[in-house]
Every structure is written in structure tokens, then in C-alpha cells.
Amino acid sequence: MENWQKYISINPEIRSGKPCISGTRITVSDVLSYLASGMSIEEIIEDFPTLDKEKIIATLSFAAYRDNITKIAFAS
């Protein structure tokens, strides 16, 4: 999903500026943690009805984007 910007927002007034699903206080990190713990997309949607599959996929796309632009400098 290339248009994750439609679903992810960053507002310093919400959750200390962590990336969130737009219109919610659910962070990208929250969703990634749920998926990593073994929850299915359907289980997450059941627990958080404001989410849908497209928004959850957007969190994965956002995480991939952030990982792709993150550079770590190593001391030599």
C-alpha cells in the first residue's frame, strides 16, 4: 500500500506525537504489537471496531517505509 499517508497521522497532542491511525488514539506500534503477539487482523478489528483491514495494512506499509528510510551510523 503506497498511500499509507491517508490512514496514518502524527500529532504532537495525541499519544505524545507517536504515529497513529487517523481519527483514533491507536498507534502504529500498538497494531504492530498486536500482530506480533499472534492476533489476526480479524481479531484486532473485533477488539477495535474503528479499525479495518485497510488501516491495519497501512500500519505495515508505514513501518516498512520508516524502516526503509532509517539509517544507523556505526562508530568505526
C-alpha positions in Angstrom: 0.0 0.0 0.0 1.6 3.2 -1.2 -1.0 5.6 0.2 -0.5 4.9 3.9 -0.5 8.7 4.5 -4.3 8.6 4.1 -4.5 6.4 7.3 -1.5 7.4 9.5 -1.2 10.8 11.2 1.3 12.3 13.6 0.0 14.9 16.0 2.1 16.1 19.0 -1.1 16.5 21.0 -2.1 12.8 20.6 -0.1 10.0 22.2 3.0 12.2 22.5 3.3 12.5 18.7 3.5 8.8 18.0 2.2 7.8 14.6 -1.5 6.8 15.0 -4.3 5.5 12.9 -6.0 8.7 11.7 -9.0 9.6 13.9 -8.0 7.3 16.7 -5.5 7.1 19.5 -4.3 3.7 18.4 -0.7 3.9 17.5 1.1 2.1 14.7 3.2 0.5 17.4 0.1 -0.8 19.1 -1.1 -2.5 15.9 2.3 -4.0 15.2 2.5 -5.3 18.8 -0.9 -7.0 18.4 0.1 -8.6 15.2 3.5 -9.7 16.7 1.7 -11.3 19.6 -0.2 -13.5 17.2 -3.5 -11.7 16.9 -5.1 -11.9 13.4 -6.4 -8.9 11.6 -9.9 -10.1 12.2 -9.3 -10.3 16.0 -7.8 -6.8 16.0 -10.8 -5.4 14.2 -13.1 -7.3 16.6 -11.4 -5.6 19.6 -11.1 -2.2 17.9 -14.1 -1.6 15.6 -12.7 1.7 14.4 -10.1 -0.2 12.5 -10.5 -2.1 9.3 -8.2 -4.3 7.2 -7.0 -1.3 5.0 -5.9 0.7 8.1 -4.0 -2.3 9.5 -2.3 -2.9 6.2 -1.4 0.9 6.2 0.4 0.4 9.6 2.5 -2.3 8.0 3.3 -0.1 5.0 4.2 2.8 7.3 6.5 0.6 9.3 8.2 -0.7 6.1 8.6 2.9 4.9 10.1 4.0 8.2 12.4 1.0 8.2 13.5 1.8 4.7 14.5 5.4 5.5 16.1 4.7 8.8 19.9 4.8 8.8 22.1 3.7 11.6 25.5 5.1 11.9 28.1 2.8 13.4 31.3 4.1 15.0 34.4 2.9 13.2 
